[in-house]
Amino acid sequence: MTTALYLLRCVQMGISIADLDLLEVGMVFDMAVESSNDDCEYQELATQEDYDKF
């Protein structure tokens, strides 16, 4: 990923240049991945019972 693309993704997520001083690169990457998952539809969601069995 180039610097320009990194900054573009930050702007698209609403992260300001000032905010970047407070965030690590890895955190921004994690945020980008999670934001791309926002539109994902899952066929089945885990319930509390599923978590308890796990």
C-alpha positions in Angstrom: 0.0 0.0 0.0 1.4 3.4 -0.9 1.3 6.4 1.3 -1.3 8.1 -1.0 -3.6 5.1 -0.8 -3.2 4.8 2.9 -4.2 8.5 3.4 -7.1 8.1 1.0 -8.4 5.1 3.0 -8.0 7.2 6.2 -10.0 10.1 4.7 -12.7 7.7 3.5 -13.1 6.3 7.0 -13.2 9.8 8.5 -9.8 9.8 10.2 -8.2 13.2 10.2 -4.4 13.8 9.9 -4.5 14.9 13.6 -6.1 11.6 14.5 -3.3 9.7 12.8 -0.9 10.9 15.5 -2.9 8.9 18.0 -3.3 5.7 15.9 -0.8 3.1 14.9 -0.7 1.8 11.3 -1.9 -1.6 12.4 -5.0 0.0 14.1 -5.8 1.8 10.9 -5.5 -1.4 8.9 -7.8 -3.2 11.4 -10.3 -0.4 11.1 -10.2 -0.6 7.3 -10.8 -4.3 7.4 -13.7 -4.0 9.8 -15.3 -1.2 7.8 -15.2 -3.3 4.7 -17.0 -6.1 6.6 -19.9 -3.7 7.5 -21.9 -4.7 4.4 -21.3 -8.4 4.8 -24.4 -10.5 5.4 -24.0 -13.7 7.4 -26.4 -16.6 7.0 -26.3 -17.5 10.6 -25.3 -15.5 13.7 -24.0 -17.1 16.9 -26.2 -17.0 19.9 -25.1 -16.9 23.6 -25.7 -20.7 23.7 -23.3 -21.2 20.8 -20.6 -19.2 22.7 -21.3 -21.2 25.9 -20.7 -24.4 24.0 -17.5 -23.1 22.5 
